[in-house]
Amino acid sequence: MDKNLKDPIIRIQNVSFQRDDKVILDDVSMEIQRGSIVAIMGPSGVGKTTILRLISGQLQPSSGSIEVNGNEVSAMTRRQLYDCRRDIGVLLQNGALFTDLTVFENIATPLREHTDLPEKAIRERVSAKLESVGLLGTEELMPHSLSGGMARRVALARAVILNPKIVLFDEPMTGLDPIAMSTVSSLIRETNDQLGLTSVIVTHNVNQMKKLVDHCYILAAAKLIAQGSPEELMRSQEPAVDQFMNGRVDGPISFKYQNDRNNTAASLSET
Amino acid sequence: MNPDWTKRIKILTPIAETGHCGLFLVRMLGSIRLERGLLISTLQQTYLIGARSLVIIMICGFFVGMVLSLQSINALQQFGASDQVSLLVGKSLFRELGPVLTALLFAGRAGTSIAAEIGLMKATSQIEAMQLMAIDPVQRIALPRFLAGLISLPLLTAMFNAFAILGAVMFSIGVMGLDPGIFWSKLQTGIYFGKDFMGGVWKSVVFGGLVSLIAVYFGYYAKPTGEGVGTATTRTVVMSSVLVLIFDFIMTSFLI
């Protein structure tokens, strides 16, 4: 990733985010390089998902600026925001497939919405994407008949069907068995490199991330406490980083209520 | 959902929410685009919430017609006027009972399912996923359901009325032995197209918009939890029932 160091596709500068009186993010800055896979890690409820929502423009920062592709997200109108989101694919927790549509229709939805492709071309592109996630032949299944790992792969196919520049992953490994985890993990790497994407992964799964990502950010108590490659972080002497990376109970990161800021989904502002 | 200051003054909350709901309606209507997708999804929803409510509407209509004629004959007999029963049944049906009872049934049958469906889509992040795909969920999810409700309720009211008349016929003529000729001629000459019939149609259009607006609104702003979805469905039934009856009085005082 060092070769791309001067080409950040997402630039987060001194961002703070508050809800009511709670500080969820405090003066966080990140530069996410084009073409890399980046993990944002930290204990549950520390504001990781909030960062994704700030990048996708679902939330507005209390202060600071967020640039995606050189455009300031918080200054956009709803129309501009929707245009900008065509370049961003998102894989939400548990995939969030549309339960009333088949696998095929789920993946075809962004194409039908944002392109004028004829039915035949849509069919071809959906099949190609399904093949790349190893699920060719599942087109007519409904989401409820898919396993967790399959649903996640369908959601990945849907997230990249428009060939976005950035893909945001919200806890892509949660609730998967080890084999499915590795499958999803290697798919993320493959799609990222094949399509020239930039992937931002929010997770607390240290073991999977060690193998997958180029660069890590660690959040704790609303602040960015460390960043670097997974190897650097594993060797870090910083007590909080060491505690998190190695999953120790004792350390500077407290698991008492004051650090629990786990309420982002409940009062999401609609955009 | 509401501006902070309205939370402190309790009485302002419903007013603020009414305004919020009105803005939602404006946003929904503003997102209308004349395209095939909207037509298809509106027709689909009309089938799902309209056609699927038919059986319950027909059964209820039939029994309402029977009980109405039973009560009317019973009361009219005291004045020796039981041959006027079709007039009384027809007037009360077309003007009041048809639109109001259908709207109440519709709120329970279709309103709840709309609110629960949208609430559940929200709880499982499907709405969020749509927004992130740059698809406006108000346009894609809320609007077709609203339009479908607007179309369905007048049609369902017509079915309700038809089956109620059928029930009245079966009871008055079949059971009580009234003369069919008198029954039908009273109905034909006594019911006016403009005041009696169209008055009911206007009501059912307004009720259809009201019930489906409330359902999509509460569903769309449901808290994304199981409890939130439950609250949204309950509030849909309660609010639409109350508002249907209030609007019924207001509209009647203008239409009469």
Contacts between the chains, C-beta under 8 A, distances in Angstrom:
chain1	res1	chain2	res2	distance
A	56	B	132	5.8
A	58	B	128	7.4
A	58	B	131	7.0
A	58	B	132	7.6
A	82	B	134	4.0
A	82	B	136	7.5
A	83	B	134	7.1
A	85	B	131	7.9
A	85	B	132	6.0
A	85	B	133	7.1
A	85	B	134	4.3
A	86	B	134	5.3
A	88	B	132	7.3
A	90	B	129	7.2
A	90	B	132	4.2
A	90	B	133	7.8
A	92	B	125	4.9
A	92	B	128	6.4
A	92	B	129	5.6
A	92	B	132	7.5
A	93	B	125	6.9
A	94	B	124	7.5
A	94	B	125	7.3
A	96	B	124	6.3
A	96	B	125	4.0
A	96	B	126	5.5
A	96	B	128	6.8
A	96	B	129	4.0
A	97	B	126	7.7
A	97	B	129	8.0
A	98	B	121	8.0
A	98	B	126	5.6
A	98	B	129	7.6
A	99	B	121	7.8
A	99	B	124	7.0
A	99	B	126	7.0
A	109	B	133	6.8
A	109	B	135	7.3
A	110	B	133	5.1
A	110	B	135	7.8
A	112	B	37	7.9
A	113	B	133	6.8
A	113	B	134	7.4
A	113	B	135	5.2
A	114	B	134	6.9
A	265	B	224	6.0
A	266	B	223	6.4
A	266	B	224	7.0
A	266	B	225	7.5
A	268	B	128	7.2
A	268	B	224	7.8
A	270	B	131	7.6
A	271	B	131	6.4
